[in-house]
Amino acid sequence: MKKGILVLAHGSRAKSTEDTVAAIVEILKQDLTDSEIDYAFMEFSNKSIPASLDAMAAKGISEIVAVPYFLFDGIHIREDIPEAIAKYCAAHPDIRITLGQSLGVDYRLAAVLADRIRAAI
């Protein structure tokens, strides 16, 4: 059975943000071929955390790693997302969800930022 990966993003009223996350997930799917990958948003989207988890569970996926596509460990990472996951797990005891880390400090992100700076200069 494939394991599940759920990429979590904040969400926005701008439709382009959903398109961006969907594009990132498509890139991930090319690299992580042994896992079912989906995405969800904290707000402003029908692809909520519970809805996306339900979709994965409907595919028979019972072991999911939820990874925040967030730079910082703010309130959503420390409280909101863990609470949403705990609530889901309480209602679905057959589903196991592990929460990964936010993007944080990483030389690869700094390299992308440096590229953006060079392009702007």
Secondary structure as UniProt FT lines:
FT   STRAND          3..9
FT   HELIX           15..31
FT   TURN            33..34
FT   STRAND          35..41
FT   HELIX           49..58
FT   TURN            59..60
FT   STRAND          63..68
FT   HELIX           76..80
FT   HELIX           81..91
FT   TURN            93..94
FT   STRAND          96..99
FT   HELIX           107..120
//
